Amino acid sequence: MLKHIQTQSHQSLINGVLIKNKIVKSCYYIDKLEKDAQERAKKVLKDAQSEAELFQEQAYLDGYKQGMLYALNQVLSFFTNQSDIVLNLQKQVDSYVREMLFEIVNNPDTLLVVLDEWLANIHTSEQSLLVTLPKTTKYSDVKLTEFIEKRWEGNVSINYHNQNHFIFHCGSYIAEFSPDKIIDSGCAALQKKYLSELSKKCKVLSDDMMDSFLHQKFADELSHGGDAL
């Protein structure tokens, strides 16, 4: 008779996959990256304005209009770097999340929890249970066999293949557990949720700063009686 064994774990299941509490902390890490990006953009504006003021002073000697154009070009060059900042943050977050998810999905306890959840939905033990593992797996045959025997009354067969995913098969019931797909899916979901929004915020921030800068500089030009660009 199939028994349901309650596993003691302080970890959570999301879409059938074991997720450590560590993943929650990653959200704080991502939020910190977003704040750092905004602070970096503000610093870029401050540095650009300081340099522009120096160019403006020189402009009064060499010709105000030419100096202003040069100053604006320097500011624009600063803001074009915002895309590089976002790209660098994306790489950092992607690397961090992949390392974290790799540790989670390759933990031996993860497979046992996933297998336990799957077995709980199998309503017959008359047919043989076939478990196929990657040859590179770190799971112990003895530990896995002992785990299954406590939850499965039928025959069990454990095989290995060259692919990097796990297959559970019993009659018409079949399931696949792919660590690589979970990692790719997790990274894509986090990037879509956080980094795409970060990119938009950086662009809006840089556009607002540029508008503010141009407005101030043209106001200065008018107050000094300079020629309009």
Residue frames as a rotation matrix with the C-alpha (Angstrom) as fourth column:
MET 1
0.575 0.818 0.000 0.00
0.818 -0.575 0.000 0.00
0.000 0.000 -1.000 0.00
LEU 2
-0.095 -0.609 0.787 1.32
0.559 -0.687 -0.464 3.41
0.824 0.396 0.406 -0.95
LYS 3
0.339 0.113 -0.934 2.31
0.905 -0.312 0.290 5.47
-0.259 -0.943 -0.208 2.03
HIS 4
0.587 -0.159 0.794 2.73
0.260 -0.891 -0.371 9.22
0.767 0.425 -0.482 1.98
ILE 5
0.107 -0.670 -0.735 5.86
0.994 0.072 0.080 10.17
0.000 -0.739 0.674 3.89
GLN 6
0.963 0.220 0.154 5.91
0.215 -0.975 0.051 13.73
0.161 -0.017 -0.987 5.10
THR 7
0.072 -0.994 0.076 9.34
0.809 0.013 -0.587 15.22
0.583 0.104 0.806 4.63
GLN 8
0.651 0.039 -0.758 10.71
0.615 -0.611 0.498 17.55
-0.444 -0.790 -0.422 7.27
SER 9
-0.298 -0.751 0.589 12.14
0.939 -0.340 0.041 20.56
0.170 0.566 0.807 5.51
HIS 10
0.047 0.223 -0.974 12.38
0.451 -0.874 -0.179 24.27
-0.891 -0.431 -0.141 6.09
GLN 11
-0.907 -0.379 -0.185 12.47
-0.025 -0.391 0.920 24.66
-0.421 0.839 0.345 2.33
SER 12
0.005 0.954 -0.301 9.65
-0.417 -0.271 -0.868 25.46
-0.909 0.130 0.396 -0.07
LEU 13
-0.466 -0.049 0.884 8.30
0.688 0.608 0.397 23.91
-0.557 0.793 -0.249 -3.26
ILE 14
-0.061 0.428 -0.902 7.59
-0.480 -0.804 -0.349 26.24
-0.875 0.412 0.254 -6.18
ASN 15
0.445 0.330 -0.832 6.05
-0.895 0.201 -0.399 24.53
0.036 0.922 0.385 -9.21
GLY 16
0.994 0.045 -0.100 7.23
-0.041 0.998 0.045 21.17
0.102 -0.040 0.994 -7.86
VAL 17
0.254 -0.967 -0.021 10.86
0.385 0.121 -0.915 22.24
0.887 0.224 0.403 -7.41
LEU 18
0.511 -0.128 -0.850 12.63
0.857 -0.005 0.516 22.63
-0.071 -0.992 0.107 -4.08
ILE 19
0.268 -0.397 0.878 13.68
0.223 -0.861 -0.457 26.21
0.937 0.319 -0.142 -3.45
LYS 20
-0.271 -0.462 -0.845 15.86
0.936 0.076 -0.342 27.20
0.223 -0.884 0.412 -0.49
ASN 21
0.675 0.469 -0.570 15.20
0.641 -0.754 0.139 30.27
-0.365 -0.459 -0.810 1.60
LYS 22
-0.311 -0.903 -0.296 18.42
0.518 -0.423 0.744 31.56
-0.797 0.078 0.599 0.06
ILE 23
-0.490 0.144 0.860 16.55
0.843 -0.175 0.509 32.45
0.224 0.974 -0.036 -3.12
VAL 24
0.649 0.751 -0.122 14.48
0.751 -0.608 0.258 34.98
0.119 -0.259 -0.959 -1.16
LYS 25
0.316 -0.615 -0.723 17.67
0.394 -0.608 0.690 36.80
-0.863 -0.503 0.050 -0.21
SER 26
-0.533 -0.561 0.633 18.53
0.791 -0.066 0.608 37.14
-0.299 0.825 0.479 -3.89
CYS 27
0.374 0.747 0.550 15.61
0.845 -0.519 0.131 39.54
0.383 0.415 -0.825 -4.29
TYR 28
0.828 -0.143 -0.542 17.30
0.251 -0.770 0.587 41.89
-0.501 -0.622 -0.602 -1.83
TYR 29
-0.218 -0.970 0.105 20.51
0.483 -0.013 0.875 41.52
-0.848 0.242 0.472 -3.83
ILE 30
-0.320 0.176 0.931 18.73
0.935 -0.099 0.340 42.44
0.152 0.979 -0.133 -7.06
ASP 31
0.776 0.630 0.034 17.01
0.606 -0.760 0.237 45.42
0.175 -0.163 -0.971 -5.43
LYS 32
0.461 -0.698 -0.547 20.42
0.264 -0.481 0.836 46.59
-0.847 -0.530 -0.037 -4.20
LEU 33
-0.496 -0.642 0.585 21.80
0.734 0.050 0.677 46.38
-0.464 0.765 0.447 -7.74
GLU 34
0.183 0.657 0.731 18.92
0.894 -0.421 0.154 48.49
0.409 0.625 -0.665 -8.98
LYS 35
0.919 0.144 -0.366 19.57
0.325 -0.802 0.501 51.16
-0.222 -0.580 -0.784 -6.34
ASP 36
0.034 -0.988 -0.151 23.29
0.400 -0.125 0.908 51.09
-0.916 -0.091 0.391 -7.10
ALA 37
-0.351 -0.123 0.928 22.54
0.936 -0.019 0.351 51.65
-0.025 0.992 0.122 -10.79
GLN 38
0.652 0.663 0.369 20.41
0.651 -0.738 0.177 54.68
0.390 0.125 -0.912 -10.00
GLU 39
0.754 -0.441 -0.486 23.08
0.178 -0.574 0.799 56.14
-0.632 -0.689 -0.355 -7.71
ARG 40
-0.253 -0.895 0.367 25.69
0.643 0.127 0.755 55.53
-0.723 0.427 0.543 -10.39
ALA 41
-0.008 0.339 0.941 23.58
0.944 -0.308 0.119 57.35
0.330 0.889 -0.318 -12.96
LYS 42
0.931 0.354 -0.091 23.18
0.361 -0.847 0.390 60.32
0.061 -0.396 -0.916 -10.62
LYS 43
0.353 -0.885 -0.303 26.92
0.252 -0.221 0.942 60.43
-0.901 -0.409 0.145 -10.06
VAL 44
-0.298 -0.414 0.860 27.46
0.920 0.114 0.374 60.36
-0.253 0.903 0.347 -13.84
LEU 45
0.521 0.583 0.624 25.23
0.710 -0.702 0.064 63.42
0.475 0.410 -0.779 -14.18
LYS 46
0.909 -0.186 -0.373 27.03
0.164 -0.663 0.730 65.26
-0.383 -0.725 -0.573 -11.39
ASP 47
-0.045 -0.993 0.113 30.45
0.460 0.079 0.884 64.53
-0.887 0.092 0.453 -12.92
ALA 48
-0.173 0.041 0.984 29.19
0.982 -0.064 0.175 65.50
0.070 0.997 -0.030 -16.38
GLN 49
0.811 0.540 0.227 27.79
0.514 -0.842 0.167 68.80
0.282 -0.019 -0.959 -15.13
SER 50
0.626 -0.657 -0.421 31.06
0.148 -0.430 0.891 69.63
-0.766 -0.620 -0.172 -13.35
GLU 51
-0.361 -0.796 0.486 33.05
0.653 0.156 0.741 68.93
-0.666 0.585 0.464 -16.50
ALA 52
0.143 0.507 0.850 30.56
0.950 -0.312 0.027 70.86
0.278 0.803 -0.526 -18.61
GLU 53
0.924 0.198 -0.326 30.98
0.317 -0.874 0.368 73.91
-0.212 -0.444 -0.871 -16.39
LEU 54
0.069 -0.977 -0.202 34.73
0.217 -0.183 0.959 73.83
-0.974 -0.110 0.200 -16.98
PHE 55
-0.453 -0.177 0.874 34.16
0.867 0.140 0.478 73.60
-0.207 0.974 0.090 -20.72
GLN 56
0.570 0.765 0.302 31.67
0.804 -0.594 -0.013 76.46
0.169 0.250 -0.953 -20.50
GLU 57
0.649 -0.406 -0.643 34.25
0.142 -0.766 0.627 78.75
-0.747 -0.498 -0.440 -18.89
GLN 58
-0.474 -0.854 0.213 36.66
0.334 0.050 0.941 77.95
-0.815 0.517 0.262 -21.68
ALA 59
-0.061 0.551 0.832 33.86
0.994 0.109 0.001 78.55
-0.091 0.827 -0.554 -24.16
TYR 60
0.823 0.389 -0.414 33.61
0.399 -0.914 -0.066 82.21
-0.404 -0.111 -0.908 -23.23
LEU 61
0.070 -0.886 -0.458 37.23
-0.246 -0.460 0.853 82.59
-0.967 0.053 -0.250 -24.34
ASP 62
-0.804 -0.482 0.349 37.09
0.129 0.432 0.893 80.50
-0.581 0.763 -0.285 -27.52
GLY 63
-0.702 0.659 -0.268 33.53
-0.542 -0.252 0.801 81.16
0.461 0.708 0.535 -28.56
TYR 64
-0.467 0.531 0.707 30.45
-0.750 0.186 -0.634 80.33
-0.468 -0.827 0.312 -26.46
LYS 65
0.528 0.776 -0.344 28.56
-0.839 0.412 -0.357 78.41
-0.136 0.477 0.868 -29.12
GLN 66
0.181 -0.542 -0.821 31.43
-0.488 0.675 -0.553 76.09
0.854 0.501 -0.142 -30.01
GLY 67
-0.795 -0.517 0.318 32.19
-0.500 0.259 -0.827 75.48
0.345 -0.816 -0.464 -26.34
MET 68
-0.150 0.833 0.532 28.58
-0.859 0.157 -0.487 74.61
-0.489 -0.530 0.693 -25.54
LEU 69
0.629 0.350 -0.694 28.42
-0.706 0.631 -0.322 72.08
0.325 0.693 0.644 -28.37
TYR 70
-0.268 -0.826 -0.495 31.59
-0.359 0.563 -0.745 70.45
0.894 -0.022 -0.448 -27.10
ALA 71
-0.761 0.029 0.648 30.24
-0.646 0.063 -0.761 70.37
-0.063 -0.998 -0.029 -23.55
LEU 72
0.284 0.952 0.113 26.98
-0.896 0.305 -0.323 68.78
-0.342 -0.009 0.940 -24.70
ASN 73
0.415 -0.209 -0.886 28.87
-0.544 0.723 -0.425 66.12
0.729 0.658 0.186 -26.63
GLN 74
-0.699 -0.715 0.014 30.79
-0.394 0.368 -0.842 65.26
0.597 -0.594 -0.539 -23.48
VAL 75
-0.444 0.630 0.638 27.57
-0.784 0.072 -0.617 64.91
-0.434 -0.774 0.461 -21.49
LEU 76
0.552 0.680 -0.482 26.03
-0.832 0.482 -0.273 62.73
0.047 0.552 0.832 -24.18
SER 77
-0.080 -0.673 -0.736 29.05
-0.456 0.681 -0.573 60.44
0.886 0.290 -0.361 -24.09
PHE 78
-0.837 -0.169 0.520 28.48
-0.547 0.233 -0.804 59.93
0.015 -0.958 -0.287 -20.36
PHE 79
-0.055 0.934 0.353 24.85
-0.804 0.168 -0.570 58.96
-0.591 -0.315 0.742 -20.85
THR 80
0.344 0.135 -0.929 25.56
-0.790 0.577 -0.209 56.48
0.508 0.806 0.305 -23.61
ASN 81
-0.704 -0.685 -0.188 27.33
-0.441 0.629 -0.641 54.44
0.557 -0.368 -0.745 -20.94
GLN 82
-0.256 0.656 0.710 24.03
-0.912 0.079 -0.402 53.77
-0.320 -0.751 0.578 -19.16
SER 83
0.703 0.496 -0.510 23.36
-0.659 0.723 -0.205 50.82
0.267 0.481 0.835 -21.49
ASP 84
-0.107 -0.830 -0.548 26.76
-0.230 0.557 -0.798 49.38
0.967 0.041 -0.250 -20.57
ILE 85
-0.700 -0.091 0.708 25.90
-0.705 -0.075 -0.706 49.75
0.117 -0.993 -0.011 -16.89
VAL 86
0.306 0.909 0.284 22.64
-0.903 0.371 -0.214 47.83
-0.300 -0.190 0.935 -17.34
LEU 87
0.594 -0.136 -0.793 24.35
-0.445 0.765 -0.465 45.13
0.670 0.629 0.394 -19.41
ASN 88
-0.519 -0.854 -0.048 27.00
-0.356 0.266 -0.896 44.68
0.778 -0.448 -0.442 -16.74
LEU 89
-0.472 0.440 0.764 24.32
-0.846 0.020 -0.534 44.38
-0.250 -0.898 0.363 -14.05
GLN 90
0.605 0.725 -0.328 22.47
-0.793 0.584 -0.173 41.79
0.066 0.365 0.929 -16.14
LYS 91
0.170 -0.642 -0.748 25.62
-0.271 0.699 -0.662 39.69
0.948 0.315 -0.055 -16.36
GLN 92
-0.757 -0.474 0.450 26.21
-0.520 0.021 -0.854 39.96
0.395 -0.880 -0.263 -12.62
VAL 93
-0.098 0.822 0.561 22.66
-0.918 0.143 -0.370 38.95
-0.384 -0.551 0.741 -11.72
ASP 94
0.651 0.337 -0.680 22.59
-0.653 0.705 -0.276 36.12
0.386 0.624 0.679 -14.28
SER 95
-0.231 -0.840 -0.492 25.85
-0.262 0.540 -0.800 34.69
0.937 -0.056 -0.345 -12.93
TYR 96
-0.762 -0.035 0.647 24.67
-0.645 -0.052 -0.763 35.00
0.060 -0.998 0.018 -9.32
VAL 97
0.215 0.950 0.227 21.28
-0.925 0.273 -0.265 33.39
-0.313 -0.152 0.937 -9.98
ARG 98
0.508 -0.068 -0.859 22.79
-0.525 0.766 -0.371 30.54
0.683 0.639 0.353 -12.01
GLU 99
-0.609 -0.780 -0.145 25.23
-0.298 0.394 -0.870 29.69
0.735 -0.486 -0.472 -9.24
MET 100
-0.607 0.445 0.658 22.44
-0.754 -0.059 -0.655 29.77
-0.253 -0.893 0.372 -6.66
LEU 101
0.484 0.860 -0.162 20.02
-0.861 0.435 -0.265 27.63
-0.157 0.268 0.951 -8.70
PHE 102
0.130 -0.524 -0.841 22.79
-0.480 0.710 -0.516 25.19
0.868 0.471 -0.159 -9.64
GLU 103
-0.842 -0.467 0.271 23.47
-0.430 0.276 -0.859 24.61
0.327 -0.840 -0.434 -5.96
ILE 104
-0.257 0.841 0.476 19.78
-0.837 0.052 -0.544 24.08
-0.482 -0.538 0.691 -5.27
VAL 105
0.624 0.639 -0.450 18.85
-0.781 0.516 -0.352 21.71
0.008 0.571 0.821 -8.10
ASN 106
0.149 -0.642 -0.752 22.02
-0.343 0.680 -0.649 19.65
0.928 0.354 -0.119 -7.76
ASN 107
-0.463 -0.184 0.867 21.54
-0.886 0.091 -0.454 19.11
0.004 -0.979 -0.205 -4.04
PRO 108
-0.921 0.067 -0.383 20.81
-0.002 0.984 0.179 15.37
0.389 0.166 -0.906 -3.48
ASP 109
-0.703 0.692 -0.163 17.84
0.333 0.118 -0.936 16.23
-0.629 -0.712 -0.313 -1.28
THR 110
-0.437 0.543 -0.717 16.19
-0.731 -0.679 -0.068 18.06
-0.524 0.495 0.693 -4.18
LEU 111
-0.621 0.168 -0.766 15.78
-0.547 0.607 0.577 14.91
0.562 0.777 -0.285 -6.26
LEU 112
-0.885 0.271 -0.379 14.36
0.435 0.770 -0.466 13.03
0.166 -0.577 -0.799 -3.28
VAL 113
-0.569 0.705 -0.423 11.75
-0.024 -0.528 -0.849 15.71
-0.822 -0.473 0.317 -2.62
VAL 114
-0.372 0.405 -0.835 10.76
-0.914 -0.316 0.254 15.87
-0.161 0.858 0.487 -6.31
LEU 115
-0.732 0.049 -0.680 10.56
-0.229 0.922 0.313 12.07
0.642 0.385 -0.663 -6.52
ASP 116
-0.875 0.417 -0.247 8.53
0.405 0.349 -0.845 11.92
-0.266 -0.839 -0.474 -3.30
GLU 117
-0.405 0.744 -0.532 6.01
-0.493 -0.668 -0.558 14.42
-0.770 0.036 0.637 -4.67
TRP 118
-0.401 0.221 -0.889 5.72
-0.875 0.195 0.443 12.47
0.271 0.956 0.115 -7.92
LEU 119
-0.872 0.026 -0.488 5.28
0.090 0.990 -0.109 9.10
0.480 -0.139 -0.866 -6.18
ALA 120
-0.789 0.605 -0.108 2.50
0.022 -0.148 -0.989 10.59
-0.614 -0.782 0.103 -4.05
ASN 121
-0.106 0.765 -0.636 0.44
-0.843 -0.408 -0.351 10.96
-0.528 0.499 0.687 -7.25
ILE 122
-0.612 -0.114 -0.783 0.99
-0.578 0.740 0.344 7.39
0.541 0.663 -0.518 -8.45
HIS 123
0.060 0.799 0.598 -2.06
-0.995 0.098 -0.032 5.34
-0.085 -0.593 0.801 -7.50
THR 124
0.970 0.207 -0.126 -0.68
-0.217 0.973 -0.072 1.87
0.108 0.097 0.989 -8.23
SER 125
0.121 -0.962 0.244 2.45
-0.905 -0.006 0.425 -0.02
-0.408 -0.272 -0.872 -7.24
GLU 126
0.671 0.217 0.709 1.74
-0.024 0.962 -0.272 -3.11
-0.741 0.166 0.651 -9.35
GLN 127
0.891 -0.382 0.245 4.01
0.296 0.080 -0.952 -1.98
0.344 0.921 0.184 -12.18
SER 128
0.164 -0.934 -0.319 7.76
0.983 0.128 0.129 -1.49
-0.079 -0.335 0.939 -12.01
LEU 129
0.916 0.012 -0.402 9.23
0.059 -0.993 0.105 1.91
-0.397 -0.120 -0.910 -11.24
LEU 130
0.333 -0.815 0.474 12.04
0.928 0.195 -0.317 2.96
0.166 0.545 0.822 -13.59
VAL 131
0.839 -0.182 -0.512 14.39
0.053 -0.910 0.411 5.75
-0.541 -0.372 -0.754 -12.51
THR 132
0.486 -0.687 0.541 16.94
0.825 0.155 -0.544 7.02
0.289 0.710 0.642 -15.04
LEU 133
0.746 -0.312 -0.588 19.79
0.211 -0.727 0.654 9.22
-0.632 -0.612 -0.476 -13.78
PRO 134
0.788 -0.580 -0.208 22.64
-0.509 -0.423 -0.749 11.10
0.347 0.696 -0.629 -15.50
LYS 135
0.567 -0.655 -0.500 25.95
0.560 0.751 -0.349 9.24
0.604 -0.082 0.793 -15.42
THR 136
-0.431 -0.780 0.454 27.51
0.224 -0.580 -0.783 12.30
0.874 -0.236 0.424 -13.83
THR 137
0.531 0.758 0.378 25.02
-0.189 -0.329 0.925 12.33
0.826 -0.563 -0.032 -10.96
LYS 138
-0.557 -0.714 0.425 26.20
-0.539 -0.079 -0.839 12.63
0.632 -0.696 -0.340 -7.38
TYR 139
0.320 0.793 0.519 23.29
-0.934 0.170 0.315 10.61
0.161 -0.585 0.795 -6.02
SER 140
-0.727 -0.569 0.385 24.06
-0.656 0.741 -0.145 7.40
-0.202 -0.358 -0.912 -4.16
ASP 141
-0.408 0.558 -0.723 22.34
-0.357 0.631 0.689 4.23
0.840 0.539 -0.059 -5.44
VAL 142
-0.662 0.098 -0.743 22.08
0.608 0.650 -0.457 2.93
0.438 -0.754 -0.490 -1.90
LYS 143
-0.852 0.330 -0.406 20.53
0.096 -0.665 -0.741 6.09
-0.514 -0.670 0.535 -0.48
LEU 144
-0.585 0.648 -0.488 18.14
-0.809 -0.421 0.411 6.43
0.061 0.635 0.770 -3.43
THR 145
-0.474 0.378 -0.795 17.10
-0.057 0.888 0.457 2.77
0.879 0.262 -0.399 -3.26
GLU 146
-0.762 0.160 -0.627 16.46
0.645 0.267 -0.716 2.98
0.053 -0.950 -0.307 0.48
PHE 147
-0.811 0.465 -0.355 14.43
-0.330 -0.865 -0.378 6.13
-0.482 -0.189 0.855 -0.03
ILE 148
-0.462 0.646 -0.608 12.27
-0.767 0.053 0.639 4.55
0.445 0.761 0.472 -2.75
GLU 149
-0.618 0.184 -0.764 11.73
0.236 0.971 0.043 1.28
0.750 -0.154 -0.643 -0.86
LYS 150
-0.863 0.302 -0.405 10.16
0.368 -0.173 -0.913 3.20
-0.346 -0.937 0.038 2.01
ARG 151
-0.411 0.701 -0.583 7.63
-0.519 -0.706 -0.482 4.73
-0.749 0.105 0.654 -0.37
TRP 152
0.043 0.352 -0.935 7.20
-0.982 0.189 0.026 2.11
0.186 0.916 0.354 -3.10
GLU 153
0.222 0.145 0.964 6.06
-0.572 0.820 0.008 -1.50
-0.790 -0.553 0.265 -2.74
GLY 154
0.977 0.205 0.056 6.68
-0.067 0.547 -0.834 -2.56
-0.202 0.812 0.548 -6.36
ASN 155
0.381 -0.871 0.310 9.85
0.886 0.440 0.148 -3.37
-0.265 0.219 0.939 -8.28
VAL 156
0.804 -0.220 -0.552 12.43
-0.199 -0.975 0.097 -0.64
-0.560 0.032 -0.828 -8.80
SER 157
0.424 -0.705 0.568 15.02
0.899 0.406 -0.166 -0.32
-0.113 0.581 0.806 -11.57
ILE 158
0.662 -0.306 -0.684 17.72
-0.086 -0.938 0.337 2.38
-0.744 -0.164 -0.647 -11.59
ASN 159
0.450 -0.491 0.746 19.50
0.888 0.331 -0.318 3.10
-0.090 0.806 0.585 -14.88
TYR 160
0.047 -0.526 -0.849 21.92
0.194 -0.829 0.524 5.75
-0.980 -0.190 0.063 -16.17
HIS 161
0.613 0.085 0.785 22.23
0.789 -0.012 -0.615 7.74
-0.042 0.996 -0.074 -19.41
ASN 162
-0.391 -0.904 0.174 24.52
0.919 -0.394 0.019 10.40
0.052 0.168 0.985 -20.91
GLN 163
-0.057 0.446 0.893 21.98
0.350 -0.829 0.436 13.22
0.935 0.337 -0.108 -20.77
ASN 164
-0.926 -0.376 -0.019 21.75
0.178 -0.394 -0.902 15.72
0.332 -0.839 0.432 -17.93
HIS 165
-0.286 0.857 0.428 18.19
-0.880 -0.412 0.238 15.08
0.380 -0.309 0.872 -16.76
PHE 166
-0.899 0.044 0.437 16.29
-0.249 0.768 -0.590 12.62
-0.361 -0.639 -0.679 -14.57
ILE 167
-0.390 0.791 -0.472 13.38
-0.652 0.124 0.748 10.46
0.650 0.599 0.468 -15.75
PHE 168
-0.724 0.311 0.615 10.77
-0.393 0.546 -0.739 8.74
-0.566 -0.778 -0.274 -13.56
HIS 169
-0.432 0.529 -0.730 8.63
-0.771 0.203 0.604 6.15
0.467 0.824 0.320 -15.35
CYS 170
-0.853 0.264 0.450 5.88
-0.097 0.767 -0.634 3.87
-0.513 -0.584 -0.629 -14.10
GLY 171
-0.176 0.810 0.559 3.32
0.792 0.454 -0.408 2.50
-0.584 0.371 -0.722 -16.55
SER 172
0.307 0.390 0.868 1.52
0.852 -0.520 -0.067 5.47
0.425 0.760 -0.492 -18.08
TYR 173
0.960 -0.022 -0.279 3.09
0.148 -0.807 0.572 7.84
-0.238 -0.591 -0.771 -15.56
ILE 174
0.169 -0.943 0.287 6.27
0.963 0.096 -0.252 9.60
0.210 0.319 0.924 -16.67
ALA 175
0.977 0.077 -0.201 8.06
0.133 -0.949 0.287 12.71
-0.168 -0.307 -0.937 -15.48
GLU 176
0.263 -0.921 0.287 11.30
0.758 0.013 -0.652 14.50
0.597 0.389 0.702 -16.33
PHE 177
0.866 -0.118 -0.486 13.41
0.296 -0.662 0.688 16.59
-0.403 -0.740 -0.538 -13.97
SER 178
0.385 -0.715 0.584 15.90
0.790 -0.073 -0.609 18.77
0.478 0.696 0.536 -15.87
PRO 179
0.216 -0.381 -0.899 18.27
0.760 -0.513 0.400 20.93
-0.613 -0.770 0.179 -13.75
ASP 180
-0.786 -0.585 0.199 19.47
0.567 -0.555 0.609 22.85
-0.246 0.591 0.768 -16.84
LYS 181
-0.327 0.753 0.571 15.93
0.563 -0.330 0.758 23.81
0.759 0.569 -0.316 -17.85
ILE 182
0.566 0.530 -0.632 15.11
0.816 -0.248 0.523 24.89
0.121 -0.811 -0.572 -14.30
ILE 183
-0.183 -0.739 -0.648 18.20
0.694 -0.564 0.448 27.11
-0.696 -0.368 0.616 -14.15
ASP 184
-0.868 -0.136 0.477 17.50
0.474 -0.508 0.719 28.68
0.145 0.851 0.505 -17.57
SER 185
0.018 0.975 0.222 13.85
0.651 -0.180 0.738 29.22
0.759 0.131 -0.637 -16.70
GLY 186
0.465 0.122 -0.877 14.67
0.858 -0.306 0.413 30.73
-0.218 -0.944 -0.247 -13.31
CYS 187
-0.550 -0.757 -0.352 17.22
0.589 -0.650 0.480 33.15
-0.593 0.057 0.803 -14.78
ALA 188
-0.739 0.320 0.592 14.86
0.469 -0.387 0.794 34.20
0.484 0.865 0.136 -17.57
ALA 189
0.305 0.934 -0.189 12.02
0.781 -0.131 0.611 34.82
0.545 -0.334 -0.769 -15.11
LEU 190
0.291 -0.263 -0.920 14.15
0.780 -0.491 0.388 36.95
-0.554 -0.830 0.062 -12.79
GLN 191
-0.795 -0.606 0.028 15.64
0.492 -0.617 0.614 38.95
-0.355 0.502 0.789 -15.65
LYS 192
-0.434 0.716 0.546 12.19
0.565 -0.256 0.785 39.61
0.702 0.649 -0.293 -17.07
LYS 193
0.507 0.719 -0.476 10.85
0.801 -0.188 0.568 40.68
0.319 -0.669 -0.671 -13.68
TYR 194
0.533 -0.357 -0.767 13.74
0.539 -0.555 0.633 42.82
-0.652 -0.751 -0.104 -12.46
LEU 195
-0.410 -0.908 -0.086 16.30
0.523 -0.312 0.793 43.70
-0.747 0.280 0.603 -15.12
SER 196
-0.359 0.338 0.870 13.94
0.853 -0.259 0.453 44.77
0.379 0.905 -0.195 -17.90
GLU 197
0.748 0.658 -0.079 12.35
0.615 -0.644 0.455 47.18
0.248 -0.389 -0.887 -15.44
LEU 198
0.328 -0.729 -0.601 15.78
0.503 -0.404 0.764 48.36
-0.799 -0.553 0.234 -14.32
SER 199
-0.590 -0.554 0.587 16.76
0.774 -0.183 0.606 49.11
-0.228 0.812 0.537 -17.92
LYS 200
0.140 0.740 0.657 13.61
0.769 -0.499 0.399 51.19
0.624 0.450 -0.639 -18.40
LYS 201
0.839 0.189 -0.510 14.22
0.514 -0.581 0.631 53.11
-0.177 -0.792 -0.584 -15.17
CYS 202
-0.105 -0.962 -0.252 17.82
0.611 -0.263 0.747 53.86
-0.785 -0.076 0.615 -16.13
LYS 203
-0.530 -0.053 0.846 16.71
0.818 -0.295 0.493 55.16
0.224 0.954 0.200 -19.53
VAL 204
0.541 0.796 0.271 14.00
0.640 -0.598 0.482 57.36
0.546 -0.087 -0.833 -18.01
LEU 205
0.650 -0.359 -0.669 16.47
0.532 -0.414 0.739 58.63
-0.543 -0.836 -0.078 -15.42
SER 206
-0.444 -0.889 0.112 19.10
0.683 -0.255 0.684 59.50
-0.580 0.380 0.720 -18.03
ASP 207
-0.272 0.429 0.861 16.50
0.799 -0.397 0.451 61.18
0.536 0.811 -0.235 -20.28
ASP 208
0.777 0.603 -0.181 15.18
0.585 -0.587 0.559 63.25
0.231 -0.540 -0.809 -17.38
MET 209
0.319 -0.752 -0.577 18.68
0.546 -0.351 0.761 64.27
-0.774 -0.558 0.299 -16.39
MET 210
-0.599 -0.544 0.588 19.54
0.782 -0.240 0.575 65.26
-0.171 0.804 0.569 -19.95
ASP 211
0.177 0.753 0.634 16.38
0.735 -0.530 0.424 67.37
0.655 0.391 -0.647 -20.27
SER 212
0.844 0.117 -0.523 17.18
0.498 -0.534 0.683 69.07
-0.200 -0.837 -0.509 -16.98
PHE 213
-0.092 -0.978 -0.186 20.76
0.657 -0.201 0.727 69.70
-0.748 -0.055 0.661 -18.07
LEU 214
-0.517 -0.075 0.853 19.76
0.821 -0.326 0.468 71.17
0.243 0.942 0.230 -21.45
HIS 215
0.552 0.802 0.228 17.11
0.658 -0.587 0.472 73.37
0.513 -0.110 -0.851 -19.86
GLN 216
0.686 -0.342 -0.642 19.61
0.473 -0.460 0.751 74.75
-0.552 -0.819 -0.154 -17.35
LYS 217
-0.349 -0.928 0.127 22.34
0.690 -0.163 0.705 75.34
-0.634 0.334 0.698 -19.91
PHE 218
-0.300 0.312 0.902 20.06
0.805 -0.425 0.415 77.12
0.512 0.850 -0.123 -22.38
ALA 219
0.802 0.573 -0.169 18.75
0.558 -0.620 0.552 79.25
0.211 -0.537 -0.817 -19.51
ASP 220
0.284 -0.801 -0.527 22.34
0.520 -0.333 0.786 80.16
-0.805 -0.498 0.322 -18.66
GLU 221
-0.521 -0.490 0.699 22.99
0.843 -0.167 0.512 81.00
-0.134 0.856 0.500 -22.30
LEU 222
0.231 0.707 0.669 20.04
0.715 -0.590 0.376 83.38
0.660 0.391 -0.641 -22.43
SER 223
0.860 0.108 -0.499 21.01
0.474 -0.535 0.700 85.03
-0.192 -0.838 -0.511 -19.16
HIS 224
-0.039 -0.955 -0.294 24.49
0.447 -0.280 0.850 85.70
-0.894 -0.098 0.438 -20.56
GLY 225
0.458 0.312 -0.833 23.10
-0.476 -0.705 -0.526 87.02
-0.751 0.637 -0.175 -23.84
GLY 226
-0.609 -0.748 0.264 24.71
-0.207 0.472 0.857 84.22
-0.765 0.467 -0.442 -25.86
ASP 227
-0.438 0.417 -0.797 23.58
-0.881 -0.022 0.473 83.06
0.179 0.909 0.377 -29.28
ALA 228
0.421 0.649 0.633 20.99
-0.671 0.693 -0.264 80.28
-0.610 -0.314 0.727 -29.33
LEU 229
-0.612 -0.632 0.475 22.22
-0.186 0.699 0.690 76.94
-0.769 0.334 -0.545 -30.62
